[in-house]
Amino acid sequence: MITPGLPHQNNTQQIGYKLLSILDFQGKKAENVKKTLISTCLWNDPIENKSSAYNVSPQTVRNYAEEQGVEVVEKLLQ
């Protein structure tokens, strides 16, 4: 049985891909941190729930966000 996606699912994916291209974290786990932050924001879910899906700890996500937080906010506001 095929379950149709949510009507807004494609729009959400497009927004997620655009945000991935905007964020510029540096480091070994940067890609997973970006994915965690974006999925957390898009689905309004706690970091603890999303971080395990991307094999990164919630504290690592917080550390990246604190370290590069100002740059991230400025880029997202543009």
PDB file of N, CA, C, O and CB in Angstrom:
ATOM      1  N   MET A   1       0.842  -1.177   0.000  1.00  0.00           N
ATOM      2  CA  MET A   1       0.000   0.000   0.000  1.00  0.00           C
ATOM      3  C   MET A   1       0.891   1.245   0.000  1.00  0.00           C
ATOM      4  O   MET A   1       1.839   1.332   0.781  1.00  0.00           O
ATOM      5  CB  MET A   1      -0.960  -0.005   1.222  1.00  0.00           C
ATOM      6  N   ILE A   2       0.593   2.184  -0.855  1.00  0.00           N
ATOM      7  CA  ILE A   2       1.349   3.427  -0.936  1.00  0.00           C
ATOM      8  C   ILE A   2       0.577   4.520  -0.210  1.00  0.00           C
ATOM      9  O   ILE A   2      -0.598   4.767  -0.481  1.00  0.00           O
ATOM     10  CB  ILE A   2       1.618   3.825  -2.414  1.00  0.00           C
ATOM     11  N   THR A   3       1.261   5.152   0.700  1.00  0.00           N
ATOM     12  CA  THR A   3       0.644   6.246   1.454  1.00  0.00           C
ATOM     13  C   THR A   3       1.090   7.564   0.850  1.00  0.00           C
ATOM     14  O   THR A   3       2.287   7.846   0.786  1.00  0.00           O
ATOM     15  CB  THR A   3       1.016   6.176   2.966  1.00  0.00           C
ATOM     16  N   PRO A   4       0.137   8.373   0.406  1.00  0.00           N
ATOM     17  CA  PRO A   4       0.544   9.668  -0.166  1.00  0.00           C
ATOM     18  C   PRO A   4       1.173  10.556   0.891  1.00  0.00           C
ATOM     19  O   PRO A   4       0.806  10.503   2.065  1.00  0.00           O
ATOM     20  CB  PRO A   4      -0.658  10.384  -0.798  1.00  0.00           C
ATOM     21  N   GLY A   5       2.122  11.370   0.461  1.00  0.00           N
ATOM     22  CA  GLY A   5       2.782  12.291   1.373  1.00  0.00           C
ATOM     23  C   GLY A   5       1.859  13.428   1.760  1.00  0.00           C
ATOM     24  O   GLY A   5       0.792  13.616   1.176  1.00  0.00           O
ATOM     25  N   LEU A   6       2.282  14.162   2.732  1.00  0.00           N
ATOM     26  CA  LEU A   6       1.526  15.337   3.133  1.00  0.00           C
ATOM     27  C   LEU A   6       1.532  16.348   1.997  1.00  0.00           C
ATOM     28  O   LEU A   6       2.504  16.405   1.244  1.00  0.00           O
ATOM     29  CB  LEU A   6       2.108  15.957   4.425  1.00  0.00           C
ATOM     30  N   PRO A   7       0.481  17.149   1.847  1.00  0.00           N
ATOM     31  CA  PRO A   7       0.440  18.106   0.740  1.00  0.00           C
ATOM     32  C   PRO A   7       1.581  19.108   0.763  1.00  0.00           C
ATOM     33  O   PRO A   7       2.009  19.579  -0.291  1.00  0.00           O
ATOM     34  CB  PRO A   7      -0.860  18.844   0.759  1.00  0.00           C
ATOM     35  N   HIS A   8       2.075  19.436   1.930  1.00  0.00           N
ATOM     36  CA  HIS A   8       3.141  20.420   2.049  1.00  0.00           C
ATOM     37  C   HIS A   8       4.525  19.783   2.156  1.00  0.00           C
ATOM     38  O   HIS A   8       5.514  20.484   2.373  1.00  0.00           O
ATOM     39  CB  HIS A   8       2.892  21.294   3.250  1.00  0.00           C
ATOM     40  N   GLN A   9       4.604  18.461   2.005  1.00  0.00           N
ATOM     41  CA  GLN A   9       5.872  17.770   2.201  1.00  0.00           C
ATOM     42  C   GLN A   9       6.941  18.231   1.212  1.00  0.00           C
ATOM     43  O   GLN A   9       8.086  18.433   1.615  1.00  0.00           O
ATOM     44  CB  GLN A   9       5.668  16.276   2.076  1.00  0.00           C
ATOM     45  N   ASN A  10       6.609  18.402  -0.063  1.00  0.00           N
ATOM     46  CA  ASN A  10       7.602  18.839  -1.040  1.00  0.00           C
ATOM     47  C   ASN A  10       8.104  20.233  -0.733  1.00  0.00           C
ATOM     48  O   ASN A  10       9.297  20.503  -0.873  1.00  0.00           O
ATOM     49  CB  ASN A  10       7.022  18.797  -2.440  1.00  0.00           C
ATOM     50  N   ASN A  11       7.216  21.130  -0.314  1.00  0.00           N
ATOM     51  CA  ASN A  11       7.637  22.482   0.054  1.00  0.00           C
ATOM     52  C   ASN A  11       8.594  22.447   1.242  1.00  0.00           C
ATOM     53  O   ASN A  11       9.589  23.172   1.260  1.00  0.00           O
ATOM     54  CB  ASN A  11       6.416  23.355   0.384  1.00  0.00           C
ATOM     55  N   THR A  12       8.304  21.626   2.208  1.00  0.00           N
ATOM     56  CA  THR A  12       9.153  21.505   3.384  1.00  0.00           C
ATOM     57  C   THR A  12      10.526  20.969   2.993  1.00  0.00           C
ATOM     58  O   THR A  12      11.542  21.438   3.506  1.00  0.00           O
ATOM     59  CB  THR A  12       8.498  20.591   4.431  1.00  0.00           C
ATOM     60  N   GLN A  13      10.566  19.999   2.096  1.00  0.00           N
ATOM     61  CA  GLN A  13      11.845  19.462   1.648  1.00  0.00           C
ATOM     62  C   GLN A  13      12.642  20.523   0.898  1.00  0.00           C
ATOM     63  O   GLN A  13      13.854  20.625   1.088  1.00  0.00           O
ATOM     64  CB  GLN A  13      11.628  18.233   0.760  1.00  0.00           C
ATOM     65  N   GLN A  14      11.998  21.298   0.067  1.00  0.00           N
ATOM     66  CA  GLN A  14      12.684  22.350  -0.671  1.00  0.00           C
ATOM     67  C   GLN A  14      13.271  23.389   0.281  1.00  0.00           C
ATOM     68  O   GLN A  14      14.396  23.852   0.093  1.00  0.00           O
ATOM     69  CB  GLN A  14      11.727  23.018  -1.661  1.00  0.00           C
ATOM     70  N   ILE A  15      12.504  23.747   1.295  1.00  0.00           N
ATOM     71  CA  ILE A  15      13.000  24.698   2.299  1.00  0.00           C
ATOM     72  C   ILE A  15      14.201  24.102   3.029  1.00  0.00           C
ATOM     73  O   ILE A  15      15.196  24.788   3.266  1.00  0.00           O
ATOM     74  CB  ILE A  15      11.879  25.068   3.312  1.00  0.00           C
ATOM     75  N   GLY A  16      14.102  22.832   3.380  1.00  0.00           N
ATOM     76  CA  GLY A  16      15.205  22.165   4.064  1.00  0.00           C
ATOM     77  C   GLY A  16      16.481  22.151   3.239  1.00  0.00           C
ATOM     78  O   GLY A  16      17.564  22.409   3.764  1.00  0.00           O
ATOM     79  N   TYR A  17      16.361  21.851   1.944  1.00  0.00           N
ATOM     80  CA  TYR A  17      17.536  21.846   1.072  1.00  0.00           C
ATOM     81  C   TYR A  17      18.136  23.243   0.932  1.00  0.00           C
ATOM     82  O   TYR A  17      19.356  23.401   0.896  1.00  0.00           O
ATOM     83  CB  TYR A  17      17.168  21.296  -0.305  1.00  0.00           C
ATOM     84  N   LYS A  18      17.278  24.246   0.853  1.00  0.00           N
ATOM     85  CA  LYS A  18      17.767  25.625   0.742  1.00  0.00           C
ATOM     86  C   LYS A  18      18.525  26.011   2.016  1.00  0.00           C
ATOM     87  O   LYS A  18      19.596  26.614   1.946  1.00  0.00           O
ATOM     88  CB  LYS A  18      16.586  26.613   0.489  1.00  0.00           C
ATOM     89  N   LEU A  19      17.973  25.666   3.163  1.00  0.00           N
ATOM     90  CA  LEU A  19      18.642  25.976   4.434  1.00  0.00           C
ATOM     91  C   LEU A  19      19.973  25.238   4.556  1.00  0.00           C
ATOM     92  O   LEU A  19      20.942  25.791   5.076  1.00  0.00           O
ATOM     93  CB  LEU A  19      17.735  25.612   5.618  1.00  0.00           C
ATOM     94  N   LEU A  20      20.026  23.994   4.080  1.00  0.00           N
ATOM     95  CA  LEU A  20      21.293  23.249   4.113  1.00  0.00           C
ATOM     96  C   LEU A  20      22.368  23.960   3.317  1.00  0.00           C
ATOM     97  O   LEU A  20      23.535  23.973   3.706  1.00  0.00           O
ATOM     98  CB  LEU A  20      21.099  21.833   3.570  1.00  0.00           C
ATOM     99  N   SER A  21      21.971  24.551   2.201  1.00  0.00           N
ATOM    100  CA  SER A  21      22.961  25.238   1.378  1.00  0.00           C
ATOM    101  C   SER A  21      23.408  26.562   1.997  1.00  0.00           C
ATOM    102  O   SER A  21      24.502  27.045   1.703  1.00  0.00           O
ATOM    103  CB  SER A  21      22.399  25.483  -0.010  1.00  0.00           C
ATOM    104  N   ILE A  22      22.576  27.147   2.846  1.00  0.00           N
ATOM    105  CA  ILE A  22      22.898  28.432   3.474  1.00  0.00           C
ATOM    106  C   ILE A  22      23.846  28.249   4.655  1.00  0.00           C
ATOM    107  O   ILE A  22      24.789  29.022   4.823  1.00  0.00           O
ATOM    108  CB  ILE A  22      21.615  29.136   3.937  1.00  0.00           C
ATOM    109  N   LEU A  23      23.600  27.235   5.467  1.00  0.00           N
ATOM    110  CA  LEU A  23      24.402  27.024   6.664  1.00  0.00           C
ATOM    111  C   LEU A  23      25.807  26.580   6.294  1.00  0.00           C
ATOM    112  O   LEU A  23      25.991  25.765   5.390  1.00  0.00           O
ATOM    113  CB  LEU A  23      23.743  25.990   7.578  1.00  0.00           C
ATOM    114  N   ASP A  24      26.781  27.110   6.983  1.00  0.00           N
ATOM    115  CA  ASP A  24      28.177  26.811   6.663  1.00  0.00           C
ATOM    116  C   ASP A  24      28.941  26.456   7.931  1.00  0.00           C
ATOM    117  O   ASP A  24      29.800  27.214   8.381  1.00  0.00           O
ATOM    118  CB  ASP A  24      28.845  28.008   5.952  1.00  0.00           C
ATOM    119  N   PHE A  25      28.627  25.311   8.499  1.00  0.00           N
ATOM    120  CA  PHE A  25      29.356  24.844   9.661  1.00  0.00           C
ATOM    121  C   PHE A  25      30.633  24.165   9.197  1.00  0.00           C
ATOM    122  O   PHE A  25      30.677  23.573   8.119  1.00  0.00           O
ATOM    123  CB  PHE A  25      28.495  23.883  10.514  1.00  0.00           C
ATOM    124  N   GLN A  26      31.655  24.254  10.008  1.00  0.00           N
ATOM    125  CA  GLN A  26      32.933  23.604   9.732  1.00  0.00           C
ATOM    126  C   GLN A  26      33.175  22.552  10.802  1.00  0.00           C
ATOM    127  O   GLN A  26      32.873  22.774  11.975  1.00  0.00           O
ATOM    128  CB  GLN A  26      34.102  24.639   9.688  1.00  0.00           C
ATOM    129  N   GLY A  27      33.711  21.423  10.407  1.00  0.00           N
ATOM    130  CA  GLY A  27      34.046  20.393  11.374  1.00  0.00           C
ATOM    131  C   GLY A  27      33.630  19.019  10.902  1.00  0.00           C
ATOM    132  O   GLY A  27      32.989  18.857   9.863  1.00  0.00           O
ATOM    133  N   LYS A  28      34.011  18.040  11.691  1.00  0.00           N
ATOM    134  CA  LYS A  28      33.815  16.644  11.329  1.00  0.00           C
ATOM    135  C   LYS A  28      32.329  16.261  11.270  1.00  0.00           C
ATOM    136  O   LYS A  28      31.923  15.478  10.412  1.00  0.00           O
ATOM    137  CB  LYS A  28      34.539  15.751  12.320  1.00  0.00           C
ATOM    138  N   LYS A  29      31.537  16.804  12.164  1.00  0.00           N
ATOM    139  CA  LYS A  29      30.125  16.439  12.235  1.00  0.00           C
ATOM    140  C   LYS A  29      29.211  17.540  11.716  1.00  0.00           C
ATOM    141  O   LYS A  29      28.016  17.545  12.010  1.00  0.00           O
ATOM    142  CB  LYS A  29      29.751  16.101  13.655  1.00  0.00           C
ATOM    143  N   ALA A  30      29.759  18.461  10.955  1.00  0.00           N
ATOM    144  CA  ALA A  30      29.012  19.643  10.517  1.00  0.00           C
ATOM    145  C   ALA A  30      27.762  19.298   9.724  1.00  0.00           C
ATOM    146  O   ALA A  30      26.707  19.895   9.941  1.00  0.00           O
ATOM    147  CB  ALA A  30      29.898  20.529   9.687  1.00  0.00           C
ATOM    148  N   GLU A  31      27.865  18.351   8.816  1.00  0.00           N
ATOM    149  CA  GLU A  31      26.716  18.011   7.964  1.00  0.00           C
ATOM    150  C   GLU A  31      25.565  17.447   8.791  1.00  0.00           C
ATOM    151  O   GLU A  31      24.408  17.802   8.567  1.00  0.00           O
ATOM    152  CB  GLU A  31      27.131  16.999   6.884  1.00  0.00           C
ATOM    153  N   ASN A  32      25.874  16.571   9.743  1.00  0.00           N
ATOM    154  CA  ASN A  32      24.837  15.997  10.597  1.00  0.00           C
ATOM    155  C   ASN A  32      24.241  17.038  11.532  1.00  0.00           C
ATOM    156  O   ASN A  32      23.048  16.991  11.835  1.00  0.00           O
ATOM    157  CB  ASN A  32      25.402  14.839  11.405  1.00  0.00           C
ATOM    158  N   VAL A  33      25.045  17.960  11.981  1.00  0.00           N
ATOM    159  CA  VAL A  33      24.550  19.037  12.838  1.00  0.00           C
ATOM    160  C   VAL A  33      23.584  19.913  12.056  1.00  0.00           C
ATOM    161  O   VAL A  33      22.525  20.277  12.569  1.00  0.00           O
ATOM    162  CB  VAL A  33      25.719  19.883  13.392  1.00  0.00           C
ATOM    163  N   LYS A  34      23.934  20.253  10.827  1.00  0.00           N
ATOM    164  CA  LYS A  34      23.052  21.069   9.990  1.00  0.00           C
ATOM    165  C   LYS A  34      21.714  20.373   9.774  1.00  0.00           C
ATOM    166  O   LYS A  34      20.655  20.987   9.909  1.00  0.00           O
ATOM    167  CB  LYS A  34      23.716  21.367   8.638  1.00  0.00           C
ATOM    168  N   LYS A  35      21.769  19.103   9.441  1.00  0.00           N
ATOM    169  CA  LYS A  35      20.537  18.350   9.204  1.00  0.00           C
ATOM    170  C   LYS A  35      19.679  18.288  10.460  1.00  0.00           C
ATOM    171  O   LYS A  35      18.455  18.399  10.390  1.00  0.00           O
ATOM    172  CB  LYS A  35      20.861  16.935   8.723  1.00  0.00           C
ATOM    173  N   THR A  36      20.322  18.111  11.603  1.00  0.00           N
ATOM    174  CA  THR A  36      19.591  18.055  12.870  1.00  0.00           C
ATOM    175  C   THR A  36      18.904  19.381  13.163  1.00  0.00           C
ATOM    176  O   THR A  36      17.722  19.407  13.505  1.00  0.00           O
ATOM    177  CB  THR A  36      20.535  17.689  14.019  1.00  0.00           C
ATOM    178  N   LEU A  37      19.635  20.478  13.031  1.00  0.00           N
ATOM    179  CA  LEU A  37      19.052  21.795  13.296  1.00  0.00           C
ATOM    180  C   LEU A  37      17.888  22.109  12.366  1.00  0.00           C
ATOM    181  O   LEU A  37      16.856  22.620  12.801  1.00  0.00           O
ATOM    182  CB  LEU A  37      20.114  22.870  13.163  1.00  0.00           C
ATOM    183  N   ILE A  38      18.056  21.807  11.105  1.00  0.00           N
ATOM    184  CA  ILE A  38      17.011  22.116  10.138  1.00  0.00           C
ATOM    185  C   ILE A  38      15.775  21.264  10.379  1.00  0.00           C
ATOM    186  O   ILE A  38      14.660  21.785  10.375  1.00  0.00           O
ATOM    187  CB  ILE A  38      17.521  21.908   8.716  1.00  0.00           C
ATOM    188  N   SER A  39      15.950  19.980  10.587  1.00  0.00           N
ATOM    189  CA  SER A  39      14.782  19.134  10.825  1.00  0.00           C
ATOM    190  C   SER A  39      14.098  19.481  12.143  1.00  0.00           C
ATOM    191  O   SER A  39      12.878  19.377  12.262  1.00  0.00           O
ATOM    192  CB  SER A  39      15.186  17.665  10.820  1.00  0.00           C
ATOM    193  N   THR A  40      14.886  19.892  13.126  1.00  0.00           N
ATOM    194  CA  THR A  40      14.310  20.331  14.395  1.00  0.00           C
ATOM    195  C   THR A  40      13.420  21.552  14.194  1.00  0.00           C
ATOM    196  O   THR A  40      12.318  21.626  14.737  1.00  0.00           O
ATOM    197  CB  THR A  40      15.418  20.646  15.407  1.00  0.00           C
ATOM    198  N   CYS A  41      13.906  22.497  13.414  1.00  0.00           N
ATOM    199  CA  CYS A  41      13.129  23.717  13.165  1.00  0.00           C
ATOM    200  C   CYS A  41      11.901  23.455  12.310  1.00  0.00           C
ATOM    201  O   CYS A  41      10.810  23.936  12.616  1.00  0.00           O
ATOM    202  CB  CYS A  41      13.998  24.760  12.495  1.00  0.00           C
ATOM    203  N   LEU A  42      12.079  22.693  11.238  1.00  0.00           N
ATOM    204  CA  LEU A  42      10.970  22.469  10.308  1.00  0.00           C
ATOM    205  C   LEU A  42       9.839  21.668  10.927  1.00  0.00           C
ATOM    206  O   LEU A  42       8.669  21.909  10.631  1.00  0.00           O
ATOM    207  CB  LEU A  42      11.466  21.762   9.076  1.00  0.00           C
ATOM    208  N   TRP A  43      10.181  20.721  11.781  1.00  0.00           N
ATOM    209  CA  TRP A  43       9.145  19.861  12.363  1.00  0.00           C
ATOM    210  C   TRP A  43       8.818  20.229  13.803  1.00  0.00           C
ATOM    211  O   TRP A  43       8.039  19.537  14.458  1.00  0.00           O
ATOM    212  CB  TRP A  43       9.580  18.416  12.301  1.00  0.00           C
ATOM    213  N   ASN A  44       9.407  21.314  14.300  1.00  0.00           N
ATOM    214  CA  ASN A  44       9.124  21.791  15.657  1.00  0.00           C
ATOM    215  C   ASN A  44       9.263  20.661  16.674  1.00  0.00           C
ATOM    216  O   ASN A  44       8.353  20.381  17.454  1.00  0.00           O
ATOM    217  CB  ASN A  44       7.712  22.395  15.731  1.00  0.00           C
ATOM    218  N   ASP A  45      10.407  20.036  16.641  1.00  0.00           N
ATOM    219  CA  ASP A  45      10.696  18.875  17.470  1.00  0.00           C
ATOM    220  C   ASP A  45      11.952  19.167  18.284  1.00  0.00           C
ATOM    221  O   ASP A  45      12.824  19.895  17.809  1.00  0.00           O
ATOM    222  CB  ASP A  45      10.874  17.588  16.601  1.00  0.00           C
ATOM    223  N   PRO A  46      12.073  18.629  19.484  1.00  0.00           N
ATOM    224  CA  PRO A  46      13.283  18.867  20.284  1.00  0.00           C
ATOM    225  C   PRO A  46      14.539  18.292  19.640  1.00  0.00           C
ATOM    226  O   PRO A  46      14.477  17.303  18.910  1.00  0.00           O
ATOM    227  CB  PRO A  46      13.112  18.272  21.666  1.00  0.00           C
ATOM    228  N   ILE A  47      15.656  18.910  19.911  1.00  0.00           N
ATOM    229  CA  ILE A  47      16.938  18.449  19.381  1.00  0.00           C
ATOM    230  C   ILE A  47      17.201  17.006  19.802  1.00  0.00           C
ATOM    231  O   ILE A  47      17.759  16.227  19.029  1.00  0.00           O
ATOM    232  CB  ILE A  47      18.083  19.363  19.859  1.00  0.00           C
ATOM    233  N   GLU A  48      16.812  16.652  20.998  1.00  0.00           N
ATOM    234  CA  GLU A  48      17.058  15.309  21.502  1.00  0.00           C
ATOM    235  C   GLU A  48      16.400  14.250  20.616  1.00  0.00           C
ATOM    236  O   GLU A  48      16.957  13.169  20.426  1.00  0.00           O
ATOM    237  CB  GLU A  48      16.548  15.185  22.934  1.00  0.00           C
ATOM    238  N   ASN A  49      15.225  14.554  20.078  1.00  0.00           N
ATOM    239  CA  ASN A  49      14.530  13.584  19.228  1.00  0.00           C
ATOM    240  C   ASN A  49      15.178  13.459  17.856  1.00  0.00           C
ATOM    241  O   ASN A  49      15.265  12.356  17.316  1.00  0.00           O
ATOM    242  CB  ASN A  49      13.071  13.977  19.070  1.00  0.00           C
ATOM    243  N   LYS A  50      15.629  14.558  17.290  1.00  0.00           N
ATOM    244  CA  LYS A  50      16.167  14.535  15.931  1.00  0.00           C
ATOM    245  C   LYS A  50      17.642  14.158  15.876  1.00  0.00           C
ATOM    246  O   LYS A  50      18.086  13.585  14.881  1.00  0.00           O
ATOM    247  CB  LYS A  50      15.974  15.877  15.288  1.00  0.00           C
ATOM    248  N   SER A  51      18.405  14.459  16.905  1.00  0.00           N
ATOM    249  CA  SER A  51      19.846  14.216  16.854  1.00  0.00           C
ATOM    250  C   SER A  51      20.184  12.732  16.717  1.00  0.00           C
ATOM    251  O   SER A  51      21.153  12.377  16.047  1.00  0.00           O
ATOM    252  CB  SER A  51      20.507  14.775  18.098  1.00  0.00           C
ATOM    253  N   SER A  52      19.402  11.875  17.339  1.00  0.00           N
ATOM    254  CA  SER A  52      19.699  10.443  17.246  1.00  0.00           C
ATOM    255  C   SER A  52      19.528   9.921  15.820  1.00  0.00           C
ATOM    256  O   SER A  52      20.203   8.970  15.426  1.00  0.00           O
ATOM    257  CB  SER A  52      18.797   9.655  18.197  1.00  0.00           C
ATOM    258  N   ALA A  53      18.640  10.531  15.051  1.00  0.00           N
ATOM    259  CA  ALA A  53      18.436  10.106  13.661  1.00  0.00           C
ATOM    260  C   ALA A  53      19.656  10.400  12.799  1.00  0.00           C
ATOM    261  O   ALA A  53      19.877   9.737  11.785  1.00  0.00           O
ATOM    262  CB  ALA A  53      17.208  10.796  13.070  1.00  0.00           C
ATOM    263  N   TYR A  54      20.449  11.391  13.196  1.00  0.00           N
ATOM    264  CA  TYR A  54      21.626  11.780  12.422  1.00  0.00           C
ATOM    265  C   TYR A  54      22.940  11.412  13.109  1.00  0.00           C
ATOM    266  O   TYR A  54      24.003  11.903  12.730  1.00  0.00           O
ATOM    267  CB  TYR A  54      21.595  13.265  12.160  1.00  0.00           C
ATOM    268  N   ASN A  55      22.864  10.550  14.115  1.00  0.00           N
ATOM    269  CA  ASN A  55      24.051  10.043  14.822  1.00  0.00           C
ATOM    270  C   ASN A  55      24.951  11.142  15.364  1.00  0.00           C
ATOM    271  O   ASN A  55      26.168  11.120  15.180  1.00  0.00           O
ATOM    272  CB  ASN A  55      24.851   9.164  13.904  1.00  0.00           C
ATOM    273  N   VAL A  56      24.335  12.092  16.029  1.00  0.00           N
ATOM    274  CA  VAL A  56      25.083  13.167  16.669  1.00  0.00           C
ATOM    275  C   VAL A  56      24.417  13.434  18.023  1.00  0.00           C
ATOM    276  O   VAL A  56      23.202  13.293  18.156  1.00  0.00           O
ATOM    277  CB  VAL A  56      25.121  14.472  15.767  1.00  0.00           C
ATOM    278  N   SER A  57      25.197  13.810  19.003  1.00  0.00           N
ATOM    279  CA  SER A  57      24.618  14.039  20.327  1.00  0.00           C
ATOM    280  C   SER A  57      23.973  15.426  20.388  1.00  0.00           C
ATOM    281  O   SER A  57      24.412  16.345  19.696  1.00  0.00           O
ATOM    282  CB  SER A  57      25.700  13.895  21.428  1.00  0.00           C
ATOM    283  N   PRO A  58      22.941  15.581  21.210  1.00  0.00           N
ATOM    284  CA  PRO A  58      22.312  16.894  21.364  1.00  0.00           C
ATOM    285  C   PRO A  58      23.301  17.965  21.820  1.00  0.00           C
ATOM    286  O   PRO A  58      23.194  19.123  21.418  1.00  0.00           O
ATOM    287  CB  PRO A  58      21.167  16.804  22.353  1.00  0.00           C
ATOM    288  N   GLN A  59      24.256  17.580  22.655  1.00  0.00           N
ATOM    289  CA  GLN A  59      25.239  18.546  23.132  1.00  0.00           C
ATOM    290  C   GLN A  59      26.150  19.013  22.002  1.00  0.00           C
ATOM    291  O   GLN A  59      26.534  20.182  21.965  1.00  0.00           O
ATOM    292  CB  GLN A  59      26.070  17.943  24.259  1.00  0.00           C
ATOM    293  N   THR A  60      26.495  18.134  21.099  1.00  0.00           N
ATOM    294  CA  THR A  60      27.317  18.520  19.947  1.00  0.00           C
ATOM    295  C   THR A  60      26.579  19.550  19.099  1.00  0.00           C
ATOM    296  O   THR A  60      27.172  20.532  18.653  1.00  0.00           O
ATOM    297  CB  THR A  60      27.682  17.281  19.091  1.00  0.00           C
ATOM    298  N   VAL A  61      25.302  19.329  18.880  1.00  0.00           N
ATOM    299  CA  VAL A  61      24.494  20.279  18.106  1.00  0.00           C
ATOM    300  C   VAL A  61      24.480  21.637  18.804  1.00  0.00           C
ATOM    301  O   VAL A  61      24.640  22.674  18.160  1.00  0.00           O
ATOM    302  CB  VAL A  61      23.044  19.750  17.921  1.00  0.00           C
ATOM    303  N   ARG A  62      24.292  21.625  20.094  1.00  0.00           N
ATOM    304  CA  ARG A  62      24.275  22.888  20.853  1.00  0.00           C
ATOM    305  C   ARG A  62      25.632  23.589  20.777  1.00  0.00           C
ATOM    306  O   ARG A  62      25.695  24.810  20.631  1.00  0.00           O
ATOM    307  CB  ARG A  62      23.896  22.627  22.331  1.00  0.00           C
ATOM    308  N   ASN A  63      26.704  22.826  20.875  1.00  0.00           N
ATOM    309  CA  ASN A  63      28.048  23.419  20.813  1.00  0.00           C
ATOM    310  C   ASN A  63      28.295  24.085  19.464  1.00  0.00           C
ATOM    311  O   ASN A  63      28.817  25.199  19.412  1.00  0.00           O
ATOM    312  CB  ASN A  63      29.120  22.347  21.069  1.00  0.00           C
ATOM    313  N   TYR A  64      27.926  23.419  18.376  1.00  0.00           N
ATOM    314  CA  TYR A  64      28.082  24.011  17.048  1.00  0.00           C
ATOM    315  C   TYR A  64      27.244  25.284  16.937  1.00  0.00           C
ATOM    316  O   TYR A  64      27.705  26.298  16.414  1.00  0.00           O
ATOM    317  CB  TYR A  64      27.677  23.001  15.949  1.00  0.00           C
ATOM    318  N   ALA A  65      26.020  25.220  17.431  1.00  0.00           N
ATOM    319  CA  ALA A  65      25.126  26.382  17.324  1.00  0.00           C
ATOM    320  C   ALA A  65      25.654  27.553  18.146  1.00  0.00           C
ATOM    321  O   ALA A  65      25.580  28.699  17.701  1.00  0.00           O
ATOM    322  CB  ALA A  65      23.704  26.013  17.786  1.00  0.00           C
ATOM    323  N   GLU A  66      26.179  27.287  19.327  1.00  0.00           N
ATOM    324  CA  GLU A  66      26.739  28.354  20.152  1.00  0.00           C
ATOM    325  C   GLU A  66      27.987  28.950  19.512  1.00  0.00           C
ATOM    326  O   GLU A  66      28.173  30.167  19.497  1.00  0.00           O
ATOM    327  CB  GLU A  66      27.066  27.828  21.548  1.00  0.00           C
ATOM    328  N   GLU A  67      28.831  28.080  18.989  1.00  0.00           N
ATOM    329  CA  GLU A  67      30.096  28.524  18.426  1.00  0.00           C
ATOM    330  C   GLU A  67      29.897  29.383  17.174  1.00  0.00           C
ATOM    331  O   GLU A  67      30.612  30.363  16.967  1.00  0.00           O
ATOM    332  CB  GLU A  67      30.964  27.323  18.099  1.00  0.00           C
ATOM    333  N   GLN A  68      28.929  29.013  16.349  1.00  0.00           N
ATOM    334  CA  GLN A  68      28.729  29.711  15.090  1.00  0.00           C
ATOM    335  C   GLN A  68      27.334  30.313  14.995  1.00  0.00           C
ATOM    336  O   GLN A  68      26.844  30.598  13.902  1.00  0.00           O
ATOM    337  CB  GLN A  68      28.966  28.768  13.930  1.00  0.00           C
ATOM    338  N   GLY A  69      26.708  30.502  16.131  1.00  0.00           N
ATOM    339  CA  GLY A  69      25.325  30.937  16.181  1.00  0.00           C
ATOM    340  C   GLY A  69      25.032  32.271  15.533  1.00  0.00           C
ATOM    341  O   GLY A  69      24.039  32.390  14.815  1.00  0.00           O
ATOM    342  N   VAL A  70      25.845  33.266  15.756  1.00  0.00           N
ATOM    343  CA  VAL A  70      25.596  34.595  15.209  1.00  0.00           C
ATOM    344  C   VAL A  70      25.627  34.557  13.686  1.00  0.00           C
ATOM    345  O   VAL A  70      24.779  35.157  13.025  1.00  0.00           O
ATOM    346  CB  VAL A  70      26.629  35.601  15.740  1.00  0.00           C
ATOM    347  N   GLU A  71      26.605  33.852  13.139  1.00  0.00           N
ATOM    348  CA  GLU A  71      26.702  33.735  11.685  1.00  0.00           C
ATOM    349  C   GLU A  71      25.481  33.028  11.111  1.00  0.00           C
ATOM    350  O   GLU A  71      24.969  33.428  10.065  1.00  0.00           O
ATOM    351  CB  GLU A  71      27.976  32.983  11.293  1.00  0.00           C
ATOM    352  N   VAL A  72      25.018  31.998  11.774  1.00  0.00           N
ATOM    353  CA  VAL A  72      23.877  31.243  11.295  1.00  0.00           C
ATOM    354  C   VAL A  72      22.624  32.110  11.283  1.00  0.00           C
ATOM    355  O   VAL A  72      21.886  32.119  10.298  1.00  0.00           O
ATOM    356  CB  VAL A  72      23.659  30.004  12.156  1.00  0.00           C
ATOM    357  N   VAL A  73      22.383  32.825  12.348  1.00  0.00           N
ATOM    358  CA  VAL A  73      21.203  33.688  12.430  1.00  0.00           C
ATOM    359  C   VAL A  73      21.248  34.755  11.352  1.00  0.00           C
ATOM    360  O   VAL A  73      20.238  35.014  10.697  1.00  0.00           O
ATOM    361  CB  VAL A  73      21.103  34.340  13.816  1.00  0.00           C
ATOM    362  N   GLU A  74      22.395  35.374  11.159  1.00  0.00           N
ATOM    363  CA  GLU A  74      22.515  36.402  10.129  1.00  0.00           C
ATOM    364  C   GLU A  74      22.247  35.851   8.745  1.00  0.00           C
ATOM    365  O   GLU A  74      21.575  36.499   7.943  1.00  0.00           O
ATOM    366  CB  GLU A  74      23.888  37.025  10.170  1.00  0.00           C
ATOM    367  N   LYS A  75      22.758  34.668   8.449  1.00  0.00           N
ATOM    368  CA  LYS A  75      22.543  34.070   7.137  1.00  0.00           C
ATOM    369  C   LYS A  75      21.077  33.701   6.933  1.00  0.00           C
ATOM    370  O   LYS A  75      20.533  33.889   5.845  1.00  0.00           O
ATOM    371  CB  LYS A  75      23.424  32.834   6.967  1.00  0.00           C
ATOM    372  N   LEU A  76      20.444  33.185   7.964  1.00  0.00           N
ATOM    373  CA  LEU A  76      19.039  32.810   7.833  1.00  0.00           C
ATOM    374  C   LEU A  76      18.145  34.026   7.680  1.00  0.00           C
ATOM    375  O   LEU A  76      17.113  33.957   7.011  1.00  0.00           O
ATOM    376  CB  LEU A  76      18.598  31.996   9.032  1.00  0.00           C
ATOM    377  N   LEU A  77      18.522  35.128   8.285  1.00  0.00           N
ATOM    378  CA  LEU A  77      17.708  36.348   8.168  1.00  0.00           C
ATOM    379  C   LEU A  77      17.841  36.992   6.796  1.00  0.00           C
ATOM    380  O   LEU A  77      16.949  37.724   6.368  1.00  0.00           O
ATOM    381  CB  LEU A  77      18.105  37.353   9.243  1.00  0.00           C
ATOM    382  N   GLN A  78      18.941  36.728   6.103  1.00  0.00           N
ATOM    383  CA  GLN A  78      19.103  37.271   4.761  1.00  0.00           C
ATOM    384  C   GLN A  78      18.164  36.561   3.857  1.00  0.00           C
ATOM    385  O   GLN A  78      18.119  36.852   2.661  1.00  0.00           O
ATOM    386  CB  GLN A  78      20.544  37.144   4.257  1.00  0.00           C
TER     387      GLN A  78
END
